[in-house]
């Protein structure tokens, strides 16, 4: 009888530890997920004056901000993968950006413009390496109606798709942000 009581107490402790562990895990995971999603908001992205003074006003003039369909692509839609693994890799890379924020690497418009080409090249390379994954979250080749596009656009898109090796960013640099000073598209 005493052994049975000891076993029941042990069983109750194990169950309590397990349930507590699950509850704490859910709370921690929920908190982590909330913070990750909060850092994907335009308010977070533009909370530093470096972004608010440079790329955000450019984006607000782009078709990704305002268009006939009323669909708005936010910072995260273009710069943060939707899939969990690539998203976490991007968030880790973003920690480097926070370090540079603290160091004041681009804390003035002049410093930002001096680094714009380097920053843009890094984003473009990431987009090429992922086959413009973030673009394709919204833009689906199968859903494109070339007859509704301008003739020149349709011809260029059809040629790019026929080649099969080009990706969105190869032709669509500068679509949401201005190109770096001195950038020549023929250099690619």
N, C-alpha and C positions, 0 to 999 in steps of 0.2 A: 504494500500500500504506500509506504514511504517513497519507494522507488518510482511508483506511478505518479505521485504528486510532484516529485523532483523533475520527472520527465515532462509533465504538463507545464510546470513553471519554465523549464528550458524551452519547450515548444512555444510558449507564450512570448518569451523574450525574443526568440528567433523571429517570430511573426511580427512583433513590435519593431524590431530592428529593420526587418525587410520592408514593412509598410512605411516606416519613417524614412528609410533610404529612398524608396520610390517617390514619396511626397517631396522630399528635399530635391531629388533629381528633377522632378517635374518643375518645381519652382525655379531651380537654377537654369534649366533648359529654357523655360519660358522667359526668364529675365535676360538670358543671353540672346535669345531670338528677338526679343523686344528691342534690345540695344542695337543689334545688327540691322533690323529694319528701320529703326529711328535714324541710323546713320546713312540710310538710303534716301532720306527725304530731301527735297530741294531746300527746305529751310536749314537743314544741317549743312548741306553742301555750300550754301551761300552765306553761312554764318560768319565766315572769316572775310575780312574786307578784300583780301587778294582775289577771291572768286567774285565777290559782289561788284568789284570795280572793273574787272576784266572780262572774263568769259561769260558771266551771267547776262550782262546787257547784250552781248553778241547773240547768245542763245535766244533771248527774248525777241530778236528781230528775225529769227529763223522759222522755217516751215515746221520745224519740230515743236515749236512753242505755240504758234497760231497758224491754223490752216482751215480750209473749207470743211473738212470732216469733223473738226472739233476734237480730234484725238491729239493729246499732248504727250510727247515723250519727255520724261524727266531725266535728270542727270544720271540716276541709277539705271534707267532703261538702256542708256547707251554705254555706260562705263562700268556696270556691275553685272556679272553673269547671273542668270536666274537659278541655275543648278547649284546645289549646296557646295559641292567640292570646289569648283572654280570660283564660286562666290567667296569662300573662305580664303582661297589663295589671293584673290583680289583685295580682300580686307587686310590681310597680312602685308601685302605690298603697300596698301594705303597708310600703314603705320609709318613707313618711310616718309610719306608726304607730311605726316604730323610732326615728325622730327624736324623736317625742313621748315615747317611752319614755325616751330619754336626757335629755330636757328635764324629765322628772318631771311631765308634764301630768296624768297620772292615777295617780300612784304611791301614793296612799292610797285607802282605800275611800270616804272623803268626797269626794275630788276626782273619783273615778270616778262616783259617784252624781250629782254636780253636772253631769257631762258625759253621763250615760247617755242622756238624751233626744236630744241632738245625735248621738251615736254611733248610736243605734237608728234615727233618721230617715235617716241616711246609708245604713245597711244596707238599710232598707226601700225607699228610693228605688232603690238598685242592683238590688234584687230585682224591683221593679216594672218597671224599664227592661229587664231581661233576661227578662221574663215568667216570673219565678220558675224560671229555668233549673235551678238547683241542686236545687230541690224535685222537679222533673220527672225528675231523674236516677233517683230511686227511686219516685216516685209517678206512675203512668201512668193518665191518664183512662180509656183503653180497658180497663184492667185492674180498674177500680173496680167493686165489686159493691154497688150502692146498697141491695140487699135485706139485706146483712149490716151495714149502718150503722144507727145509731139513726135513727128516723123524722125527727126535726128536722134532723139532720146531712145525711141523704140529700136532703131537700127543699131545704136551703140549697145543697148542692153542685149539684144538678140546675138550680136557678135560676141559679146563677153560671155554669155551663157554657152554659146557654141564652142568657144575656146575651152571652157570648163576649168581653167586654172586661175581665173581672176576672181577676186572677191570684192565686195561692195566698196571697201575703203580704197581700193586701187583707183577708182574713178571719182569717188565722192568725198574727197578731202575738202575741208572747209565748208561743209554743209551746215554746221551748227555754230562754228566758231571761225573767226577770220584766220586766214593762212598766215604763217610766219612771214615777216618782212623779208623780201628777197626770194621767197619760195618760187621755184619754177617747176611747173608740172612736168615739163619735158625732161627734168633730171631723173625721173623715175624710170 
